[in-house]
Amino acid sequence: MDVEAYLEQLERIATESRPVPLSASVMVSKRELEEAIAGLRAQLPEEMRQSRWVLKERDEVIEQARREADRIVADARDEAERQISESEVVHTAQREAEQILDDAREQARVLRLEAEDYVDNKLANFEIVLQRTMQAVEKGRERLRGRLVSDELAPDDPLAEEDAPPGPGQVYDHESGS
């Protein structure tokens, strides 16, 4: 018999015993009670050892589960921090890349405007030089026409040097007009 059987026997003894008149007590057979208790004692050490082993095993399983849970939580925290860190790095890099692109676009716009202004200024200066050259050419042609007419009258009249267009190798200074 196991512990459960002995406990059931003790319950049966208690319920089947005769009641003591005018009290809540019952009369129990001493011999039956002693046999049930002796059997229970004989079984108890084995059951106790098994229950202690089960408790010890349970404590070890619980401790192992606790360690595993702690490891999983720590890993999850590390992973969350890594993802947050990566996310922050990515966002920071994206913001910096956008800022660099914006700066580059602005520099390109400024350089384009400066280049356009420079080219416009050079073309305006070139236009002035061309106009003065054209005026000098026109004056020269007019004198030449007038000279051809006056050559017949005065052959030694050279073109005025100040009104003559620049010759090869000469630079026309648009500011001074020569």
C-alpha positions in Angstrom: 0.0 0.0 0.0 1.0 3.5 -0.6 0.5 6.6 1.5 -2.8 7.4 -0.1 -4.2 4.0 0.7 -3.1 4.3 4.4 -4.7 7.7 4.6 -8.0 6.3 3.1 -7.8 3.5 5.7 -7.5 6.1 8.5 -10.5 8.0 7.1 -12.5 4.7 6.9 -11.6 3.9 10.5 -12.8 7.3 11.6 -16.0 7.2 9.8 -16.9 3.5 10.6 -16.1 3.7 14.3 -18.9 3.8 16.8 -19.8 7.2 18.2 -19.5 7.9 22.0 -22.9 8.7 23.3 -23.5 12.4 24.1 -20.2 13.6 22.4 -18.7 14.2 19.1 -16.0 11.6 19.7 -15.9 8.0 18.3 -14.5 4.8 19.6 -11.6 3.6 17.4 -10.0 0.2 17.5 -6.5 0.8 18.8 -5.0 -2.1 16.9 -6.5 -1.0 13.5 -5.3 2.6 14.1 -1.8 1.4 15.1 -1.5 -0.8 12.0 -2.6 2.1 9.7 -0.1 4.5 11.4 2.7 1.9 11.2 2.1 1.3 7.5 1.9 5.0 6.9 5.3 5.5 8.7 6.8 2.7 6.7 5.7 4.3 3.4 6.3 7.9 4.5 10.1 8.0 4.3 10.1 6.7 0.6 7.3 9.2 -0.3 9.1 12.0 1.5 12.3 11.2 -0.3 10.5 11.2 -3.6 8.7 14.4 -2.8 11.9 16.1 -1.7 13.5 14.9 -5.0 10.5 16.3 -6.9 10.8 19.6 -5.0 14.5 19.8 -5.6 14.0 18.9 -9.3 11.2 21.5 -9.5 13.5 24.2 -7.9 16.3 23.4 -10.4 13.8 23.6 -13.3 12.5 26.8 -12.0 16.0 28.3 -11.5 17.0 27.1 -15.0 13.8 28.7 -16.5 14.6 31.9 -14.5 18.1 32.0 -15.9 16.9 31.3 -19.4 14.2 34.0 -19.0 16.8 36.5 -17.8 19.0 35.6 -20.7 16.2 36.1 -23.2 15.2 39.4 -21.7 18.8 40.6 -21.8 19.1 39.5 -25.4 15.9 41.2 -26.2 17.1 44.4 -24.6 20.4 44.2 -26.4 18.6 43.7 -29.7 16.2 46.5 -29.0 19.1 48.9 -28.2 21.0 47.7 -31.3 17.9 48.4 -33.5 17.3 51.7 -31.9 20.9 52.6 -32.3 20.9 51.5 -36.0 17.7 53.4 -36.5 19.2 56.5 -35.0 22.4 56.1 -37.1 20.3 55.6 -40.2 18.1 58.7 -39.5 21.2 60.8 -38.6 22.9 59.6 -41.8 19.8 60.4 -43.9 19.5 63.9 -42.3 23.2 64.6 -43.0 22.9 63.3 -46.6 19.9 65.5 -47.2 21.8 68.5 -45.7 24.8 67.8 -47.9 22.6 67.5 -51.0 20.8 70.8 -50.0 24.2 72.5 -49.5 25.5 71.1 -52.8 22.4 72.2 -54.7 22.6 75.7 -53.1 26.3 76.0 -54.0 25.5 74.8 -57.6 22.8 77.4 -57.9 25.1 80.2 -56.6 27.9 79.1 -58.9 25.5 79.0 -61.9 24.2 82.5 -61.1 27.8 83.8 -60.6 28.9 82.2 -63.9 25.9 83.7 -65.7 26.7 87.1 -64.2 30.3 86.7 -65.2 29.5 85.7 -68.7 26.9 88.4 -69.0 29.4 91.0 -67.8 32.1 89.7 -70.3 29.5 89.7 -73.1 28.5 93.3 -72.2 32.1 94.4 -72.3 32.7 92.6 -75.6 29.6 94.3 -77.0 31.0 97.7 -76.0 34.3 96.8 -77.6 32.5 95.6 -80.7 30.4 98.8 -80.9 33.5 101.0 -80.6 35.3 98.8 -83.1 32.4 99.1 -85.5 32.3 102.9 -84.9 36.0 103.0 -85.6 35.6 100.9 -88.8 32.7 103.1 -89.9 34.8 106.3 -89.3 37.7 104.7 -91.1 35.5 103.7 -94.1 34.0 107.2 -94.2 37.5 108.8 -94.1 38.6 106.3 -96.7 35.7 107.3 -98.9 36.5 110.9 -98.2 40.2 110.3 -98.8 39.5 108.6 -102.1 37.6 111.7 -103.1 40.2 114.0 -101.5 43.1 111.8 -102.8 42.5 113.3 -106.0 43.0 116.6 -104.3 45.5 115.8 -101.4 47.4 112.5 -101.7 49.5 112.8 -98.4 46.6 112.7 -95.8 47.0 109.5 -93.7 44.1 108.2 -91.4 44.2 109.8 -88.0 45.8 107.3 -85.7 43.4 107.9 -82.9 40.3 107.0 -85.0 41.9 104.0 -86.7 40.7 100.5 -85.7 43.2 98.3 -83.8 45.6 96.4 -86.0 46.8 92.9 -85.7 48.6 92.4 -82.3 47.0 95.5 -80.9 44.5 95.4 -78.1 41.5 97.7 -78.0 41.0 99.2 -74.5 37.3 99.8 -74.3 37.7 102.0 -71.2 40.1 104.5 -72.7 38.7 104.2 -76.2 42.2 103.3 -77.7 
